[in-house]
Amino acid sequence: MPHRYMALSGKTVPPEIVGKEEMGARLRAERKARKLTLQAVSRASGIAVSTLSKAELGQIALSYEKFAALARALDIDMTRMFMLGDTPQAAVAPTFIKNKLGDARDYVTENYHYRLLMGEYPGKKMTPMFALIDAREVVEFEDYIRHPGQEFAVVLSGKVRIQFENGDSVVLGKLETAYFDSSIGHVYLSLSRKPAEVLAVCSDTDEVPSRLKAT
């Protein structure tokens, strides 16, 4: 899928892209820093060893669902993986952090382009993201996306349908919103001529990740 720039406030902004090779190197470094094998991470995350290996080699891009599972397994804030260089994270949660959507880096998957936001804020309870929805049909996905917690979405431009695995669906136009249980399989589909832009906020699971030991 060719990369498209996201339009923000009527302007075309060429975002920094987190390449598959760069992300793979970061994932491998995080795993090795914890002295974990691919097999150990696979057991903790539920992601196949072959998928983890391909991701670390920069051969595939991971979906949000798989990133969320990896973050829980490695006990890290996955938003940090998308930031430029060694951008510092506040040691203590400040009153607020302000930044621009255009400053976040774009990660390209087969169905979406998305940007995870606010990596500077420590101990986040929510994961905000900005997504460009390019998919048109459910069959374009390998499976429905599922992750613990709840999700809020607002359409910034275009029109989308959120299709759920139980047969329910909701159609959202510009500035319309939806809130749902994100453990129910779901996908976002663009119904507009151009890819739709969505701001989504995912809550983190209440589960406390177990500390892993190398095997």
C-alpha positions in Angstrom: 0.0 0.0 0.0 1.6 3.3 -1.0 2.2 5.8 1.7 -0.1 8.9 1.8 0.5 12.0 3.8 -2.1 12.8 6.5 -3.9 16.1 6.1 -4.0 18.1 9.3 -6.0 21.4 9.5 -6.1 21.6 5.7 -2.4 21.3 5.3 -0.4 18.4 3.9 2.2 17.3 6.5 4.9 14.8 5.5 5.3 12.8 8.8 8.4 11.0 9.9 7.9 7.3 9.2 8.9 4.6 11.6 10.3 2.0 9.1 9.9 -1.7 9.6 13.7 -2.2 9.9 14.0 0.5 12.6 11.1 -0.8 14.6 12.4 -4.4 14.3 15.8 -3.3 15.7 14.0 -1.5 18.6 11.9 -4.6 19.4 14.9 -6.8 19.4 16.8 -4.5 21.6 14.0 -4.3 24.2 13.7 -8.1 24.2 17.4 -8.7 24.6 17.7 -6.0 27.3 15.3 -8.2 29.3 17.2 -11.4 28.5 14.2 -12.9 26.9 14.0 -15.5 24.1 11.6 -15.2 21.3 9.9 -18.3 22.7 9.4 -16.6 26.1 7.9 -13.5 24.5 5.7 -15.6 22.3 4.3 -17.4 25.3 3.6 -14.2 27.2 2.2 -12.2 24.3 0.3 -15.0 22.4 2.1 -13.9 19.2 3.7 -16.7 17.1 7.5 -17.0 17.2 7.6 -16.7 13.4 5.7 -13.4 13.5 8.0 -12.0 16.2 11.1 -13.1 14.3 9.8 -11.5 11.0 9.0 -8.3 12.9 12.5 -8.1 14.5 14.0 -8.7 11.0 12.0 -5.8 9.6 10.1 -8.0 7.3 6.6 -7.2 8.5 4.7 -4.3 10.2 2.8 -5.2 13.3 -0.8 -4.2 14.0 -1.8 -2.2 17.1 -3.2 -5.4 18.6 0.1 -7.2 18.4 2.0 -4.1 19.6 -0.3 -3.9 22.6 0.3 -7.6 23.4 4.1 -7.1 23.1 4.0 -4.1 25.4 2.2 -6.1 28.0 4.6 -9.0 27.7 7.7 -6.7 27.8 6.2 -4.4 30.4 6.9 -1.2 28.4 5.0 1.8 27.1 4.7 0.9 23.4 4.2 4.6 22.5 7.9 5.1 23.3 8.8 2.7 20.4 7.4 5.2 17.9 9.3 8.3 19.1 12.3 9.9 17.6 15.7 9.0 19.1 16.0 9.4 22.9 13.2 11.8 23.5 13.1 12.0 27.3 10.1 10.8 29.3 9.1 12.8 32.3 10.3 11.1 35.5 7.1 12.3 37.3 3.7 12.8 35.7 3.4 16.6 35.0 0.3 18.6 35.1 0.1 18.3 31.3 2.1 17.7 28.1 1.4 19.5 24.9 2.5 18.5 21.4 1.3 18.5 17.8 -0.3 15.6 15.8 2.2 16.5 13.0 5.1 15.9 15.3 4.2 12.2 15.9 5.7 9.5 13.6 3.7 7.5 11.1 3.7 3.7 11.2 2.4 2.1 8.0 0.6 -1.3 8.1 -1.4 -3.0 5.3 -4.7 -1.6 6.5 -3.9 1.6 8.5 -1.4 4.3 9.0 -1.3 5.3 12.6 0.6 7.5 15.1 0.8 6.8 18.8 0.8 10.0 20.8 2.1 11.4 24.1 5.0 9.0 24.6 6.6 11.7 26.9 3.9 11.2 29.6 4.9 8.5 32.1 2.5 5.8 33.3 -0.3 6.5 30.8 -3.7 4.9 31.5 -4.8 5.5 27.9 -3.1 5.3 24.5 -4.2 8.0 22.1 -3.6 7.5 18.4 -4.2 9.3 15.1 -5.0 6.9 12.2 -5.5 7.1 8.5 -8.1 4.4 7.5 -7.4 3.0 4.1 -9.1 -0.4 4.3 -12.5 -0.8 2.5 -13.5 -4.4 3.2 -13.2 -6.8 6.1 -11.5 -9.4 3.9 -8.5 -7.1 3.7 -7.7 -8.0 7.3 -6.2 -11.3 8.4 -8.5 -11.2 11.4 -10.5 -8.8 13.5 -8.5 -6.6 15.9 -8.9 -7.4 19.6 -7.2 -5.9 22.6 -8.1 -5.6 26.3 -9.8 -2.4 27.5 -12.2 0.1 25.9 -11.9 2.4 22.9 -13.2 5.9 22.0 -13.1 7.1 18.4 -13.9 10.4 16.7 -13.8 10.9 12.9 -11.9 14.0 11.9 -12.5 13.7 8.2 -14.3 11.3 5.9 -16.7 8.6 6.9 -16.0 5.2 8.5 -17.8 2.0 9.5 -16.6 0.2 12.6 -17.4 -3.5 11.9 -17.6 -5.9 14.9 -17.1 -9.6 14.7 -20.5 -10.2 16.3 -22.2 -8.7 13.3 -22.8 -5.2 14.8 -21.5 -2.1 13.1 -21.6 1.6 13.5 -21.2 4.3 10.7 -19.5 7.5 11.7 -19.3 10.7 9.7 -17.1 13.7 10.4 -17.0 14.7 14.1 -19.2 11.7 15.1 -18.0 9.5 17.9 -18.2 5.9 19.2 -17.2 4.2 22.4 -16.9 0.4 22.6 -15.4 -2.7 24.3 -12.2 -3.2 22.3 -11.9 -6.9 23.4 -14.7 -7.5 20.9 -13.1 -8.0 17.5 -13.4 -4.9 15.3 -12.0 -3.2 12.2 -12.3 0.3 10.9 -13.3 0.7 7.2 -13.3 3.8 5.1 -16.6 4.7 3.4 -15.4 7.9 1.8 -13.6 8.5 -1.4 -10.4 9.3 0.4 -8.9 7.5 3.4 -10.7 8.7 6.5 -8.9 10.3 9.5 -9.7 9.1 13.0 -8.5 10.0 16.5 -8.9 7.0 18.8 -8.1 6.6 22.5 -7.6 3.1 23.9 -7.6 2.4 27.6 -4.9 0.1 29.0 -5.8 -3.2 30.5 -6.1 -3.3 34.2 -4.1 -6.5 34.3 -0.6 -6.2 35.8 2.0 -7.8 33.5 3.9 -10.6 35.0 7.7 -10.2 35.2 9.3 -12.6 32.8 12.5 -14.6 33.3 14.8 -15.8 30.5 14.3 -19.4 29.6 
